């Protein structure tokens, strides 16, 4: 995740420190009102290379199965499973937690 945020998205670590990383799923993970699943983790957790927060597109050397979030799933080690959303669609850097984050 660190690589994606800093090298792919071109963000600067000093500009995003202390914020939240909102993880938004697509319609497969929508609630009964059609709102896409959203959850947050602190951006500092995602930036710390020791945490190994990642975007998974493979599982056991094969494309990740649909039931596990194909085409990509967020994996947040050390957090409860709801912090590892399936069918990841969008990453948002924010000063606020995602709406559905408890």
Backbone as CSV, one residue per row, in Angstrom:
resi,resn,N_x,N_y,N_z,CA_x,CA_y,CA_z,C_x,C_y,C_z
1,UNK,0.829,-1.184,0.000,0.000,0.000,0.000,0.877,1.253,0.000
2,UNK,1.955,1.209,0.771,2.869,2.360,0.813,3.322,2.723,-0.600
3,UNK,3.715,1.720,-1.375,4.171,1.945,-2.747,3.067,2.602,-3.591
4,UNK,1.850,2.103,-3.473,0.731,2.645,-4.249,0.490,4.111,-3.880
5,UNK,0.435,4.400,-2.584,0.157,5.771,-2.143,1.248,6.749,-2.561
6,UNK,2.499,6.362,-2.364,3.593,7.299,-2.606,4.109,7.289,-4.038
7,UNK,4.214,6.116,-4.646,4.815,6.039,-5.974,3.811,6.031,-7.112
8,UNK,2.691,5.365,-6.936,1.695,5.304,-8.001,0.782,6.529,-7.965
9,UNK,0.274,6.855,-6.770,-0.618,8.006,-6.643,0.150,9.321,-6.538
10,UNK,1.451,9.246,-6.244,2.285,10.438,-6.187,2.070,11.323,-4.971
11,UNK,1.534,10.747,-3.892,1.306,11.541,-2.685,2.614,11.712,-1.920
12,UNK,2.687,12.754,-1.127,3.863,13.006,-0.294,3.530,12.611,1.135
13,UNK,4.411,11.817,1.732,4.167,11.290,3.065,3.863,12.402,4.065
14,UNK,4.609,13.489,4.003,4.406,14.581,4.962,3.042,15.262,4.791
15,UNK,2.457,15.179,3.595,1.152,15.804,3.349,-0.026,14.956,3.835
16,UNK,0.186,13.646,3.985,-0.936,12.780,4.340,-0.822,12.178,5.742
17,UNK,0.290,12.399,6.425,0.462,11.893,7.795,-0.687,12.370,8.680
18,UNK,-1.185,11.475,9.538,-2.235,11.833,10.482,-3.642,11.791,9.919
19,UNK,-3.786,11.487,8.638,-5.115,11.425,8.024,-5.611,9.979,8.012
20,UNK,-6.789,9.785,7.460,-7.371,8.457,7.326,-7.361,8.023,5.872
21,UNK,-7.225,6.724,5.659,-7.341,6.130,4.338,-8.703,5.458,4.277
22,UNK,-9.588,6.022,3.469,-10.916,5.443,3.293,-10.843,4.427,2.154
23,UNK,-11.406,3.257,2.391,-11.407,2.160,1.428,-12.850,1.932,1.014
24,UNK,-13.132,2.079,-0.258,-14.515,2.020,-0.736,-14.668,0.858,-1.706
25,UNK,-15.646,-0.006,-1.425,-15.941,-1.152,-2.282,-16.880,-0.759,-3.406
26,UNK,-17.127,-1.710,-4.300,-18.060,-1.459,-5.398,-19.423,-2.049,-5.067
27,UNK,-20.332,-1.993,-5.999,-21.731,-2.364,-5.768,-21.932,-3.776,-5.235
28,UNK,-21.001,-4.697,-5.471,-21.163,-6.051,-4.935,-21.255,-6.033,-3.419
29,UNK,-20.693,-5.012,-2.810,-20.642,-4.932,-1.356,-21.539,-3.817,-0.815
30,UNK,-22.573,-3.455,-1.565,-23.476,-2.384,-1.152,-24.464,-2.879,-0.099
31,UNK,-24.944,-1.933,0.722,-25.944,-2.289,1.722,-27.342,-2.291,1.099
32,UNK,-28.349,-2.511,1.907,-29.719,-2.628,1.399,-30.232,-1.341,0.761
33,UNK,-29.586,-0.215,1.052,-29.986,1.066,0.454,-29.146,1.394,-0.782
34,UNK,-28.224,0.495,-1.132,-27.390,0.704,-2.312,-26.110,1.475,-2.061
35,UNK,-25.820,1.786,-0.780,-24.600,2.525,-0.449,-23.413,1.560,-0.438
36,UNK,-22.364,1.910,-1.165,-21.177,1.075,-1.213,-20.517,0.988,0.152
37,UNK,-19.908,-0.160,0.417,-19.211,-0.387,1.689,-17.997,0.536,1.775
38,UNK,-17.851,1.185,2.918,-16.708,2.064,3.173,-16.168,1.767,4.560
39,UNK,-14.860,1.805,4.690,-14.213,1.639,5.976,-12.915,2.433,5.943
40,UNK,-12.389,2.769,7.100,-11.153,3.542,7.166,-10.120,2.851,8.036
41,UNK,-8.864,3.155,7.731,-7.761,2.837,8.630,-6.892,4.088,8.690
42,UNK,-6.155,4.281,9.766,-5.252,5.434,9.819,-4.194,5.326,8.716
43,UNK,-3.947,6.408,8.013,-2.974,6.399,6.924,-1.583,6.025,7.429
44,UNK,-1.281,6.369,8.671,0.032,6.038,9.225,0.241,4.520,9.286
45,UNK,-0.832,3.771,9.498,-0.753,2.306,9.496,-0.439,1.811,8.085
46,UNK,-1.108,2.388,7.092,-0.899,1.975,5.703,0.498,2.348,5.200
47,UNK,1.061,3.426,5.716,2.385,3.873,5.279,3.531,3.122,5.944
48,UNK,3.282,2.506,7.073,4.337,1.818,7.813,4.663,0.490,7.125
49,UNK,5.886,0.353,6.574,6.227,-0.877,5.855,6.176,-2.120,6.742
50,UNK,6.327,-1.973,8.040,6.273,-3.115,8.957,4.874,-3.708,9.048
51,UNK,3.836,-2.955,8.707,2.462,-3.430,8.803,2.029,-4.279,7.611
52,UNK,2.709,-4.157,6.488,2.411,-4.934,5.282,0.964,-4.821,4.826
53,UNK,0.379,-3.631,4.945,-0.956,-3.383,4.393,-0.821,-3.460,2.874
54,UNK,-1.713,-4.204,2.228,-1.546,-4.416,0.789,-2.872,-4.461,0.044
55,UNK,-2.752,-4.305,-1.257,-3.857,-4.539,-2.166,-3.569,-5.885,-2.816
56,UNK,-4.424,-6.861,-2.558,-4.206,-8.216,-3.075,-4.990,-8.425,-4.362
57,UNK,-4.312,-8.946,-5.369,-4.962,-9.306,-6.621,-4.752,-10.785,-6.938
58,UNK,-3.929,-11.443,-6.117,-3.706,-12.876,-6.253,-3.841,-13.555,-4.903
59,UNK,-4.147,-14.845,-4.968,-4.226,-15.660,-3.767,-3.659,-17.030,-4.139
60,UNK,-2.591,-17.428,-3.477,-1.914,-18.689,-3.784,-1.481,-18.773,-5.247
61,UNK,-0.985,-17.651,-5.791,-0.457,-17.627,-7.153,-1.493,-17.570,-8.255
62,UNK,-2.758,-17.462,-7.911,-3.853,-17.391,-8.888,-4.598,-16.079,-8.685
63,UNK,-5.314,-15.593,-9.723,-6.137,-14.402,-9.504,-7.058,-14.626,-8.313
64,UNK,-7.239,-13.596,-7.511,-8.073,-13.730,-6.318,-9.507,-14.094,-6.742
65,UNK,-10.100,-15.119,-6.147,-11.459,-15.529,-6.529,-12.494,-14.436,-6.213
66,UNK,-13.562,-14.421,-6.978,-14.622,-13.424,-6.786,-15.146,-13.424,-5.355
67,UNK,-15.303,-14.602,-4.758,-15.831,-14.695,-3.402,-14.889,-14.021,-2.391
68,UNK,-13.628,-13.875,-2.748,-12.655,-13.231,-1.870,-12.321,-11.811,-2.312
69,UNK,-13.020,-11.287,-3.332,-12.884,-9.886,-3.675,-12.336,-9.548,-5.039
70,UNK,-12.305,-10.500,-5.993,-11.794,-10.212,-7.330,-12.409,-8.929,-7.872
71,UNK,-11.668,-8.031,-8.467,-10.283,-8.180,-8.901,-9.239,-7.802,-7.835
72,UNK,-9.597,-6.947,-6.869,-8.635,-6.586,-5.825,-9.321,-6.465,-4.472
73,UNK,-8.546,-6.784,-3.455,-9.026,-6.702,-2.084,-7.950,-6.030,-1.251
74,UNK,-8.358,-5.236,-0.310,-7.445,-4.632,0.646,-7.178,-5.636,1.750
75,UNK,-5.936,-5.750,2.179,-5.583,-6.624,3.295,-4.894,-5.775,4.349
76,UNK,-5.500,-5.713,5.523,-4.996,-4.896,6.632,-4.636,-5.816,7.795
77,UNK,-3.423,-6.391,7.803,-3.034,-7.302,8.887,-3.148,-6.629,10.255
78,UNK,-3.594,-7.403,11.239,-3.720,-6.889,12.596,-5.055,-6.225,12.884
79,UNK,-5.900,-6.093,11.872,-7.230,-5.505,12.034,-8.283,-6.584,11.843
80,UNK,-9.442,-6.360,12.406,-10.583,-7.243,12.187,-10.885,-7.284,10.680
81,UNK,-11.463,-8.384,10.211,-11.688,-8.604,8.784,-12.441,-7.507,8.057
82,UNK,-13.322,-6.786,8.736,-14.078,-5.721,8.054,-13.176,-4.582,7.594
83,UNK,-11.944,-4.540,8.082,-10.986,-3.515,7.645,-10.192,-3.976,6.430
84,UNK,-10.588,-5.105,5.863,-9.970,-5.645,4.653,-11.058,-5.824,3.596
85,UNK,-11.588,-4.720,3.067,-12.751,-4.810,2.171,-12.457,-5.534,0.860
86,UNK,-13.461,-6.271,0.415,-13.417,-6.948,-0.879,-13.829,-5.969,-1.971
87,UNK,-13.547,-6.347,-3.214,-13.974,-5.589,-4.391,-13.604,-4.105,-4.285
88,UNK,-12.368,-3.860,-3.872,-11.903,-2.486,-3.661,-12.060,-1.663,-4.941
89,UNK,-12.656,-0.511,-4.798,-12.949,0.350,-5.937,-12.201,1.679,-5.871
90,UNK,-12.070,2.229,-4.672,-11.516,3.575,-4.561,-10.801,3.744,-3.229
91,UNK,-9.704,4.515,-3.266,-8.992,4.929,-2.063,-9.179,6.431,-1.921
92,UNK,-9.498,6.873,-0.722,-9.695,8.305,-0.469,-8.876,8.692,0.755
93,UNK,-8.078,9.748,0.627,-7.343,10.297,1.755,-8.221,11.396,2.343
94,UNK,-8.483,11.321,3.653,-9.419,12.258,4.261,-9.013,12.590,5.693
95,UNK,-9.517,13.706,6.175,-9.327,14.049,7.576,-10.401,13.380,8.439
96,UNK,-11.395,12.764,7.787,-12.502,12.092,8.475,-12.489,10.604,8.203
97,UNK,-13.058,9.856,9.147,-13.245,8.421,8.932,-14.375,8.219,7.929
98,UNK,-14.384,7.064,7.280,-15.475,6.724,6.351,-16.793,6.699,7.124
99,UNK,-17.890,6.975,6.428,-19.220,7.028,7.060,-19.592,5.753,7.797
100,UNK,-19.235,4.600,7.255,-19.662,3.353,7.869,-18.631,2.784,8.848
101,UNK,-17.552,3.511,9.131,-16.563,3.033,10.092,-17.118,3.194,11.494
102,UNK,-17.165,2.077,12.259,-17.702,2.170,13.624,-16.771,2.953,14.538
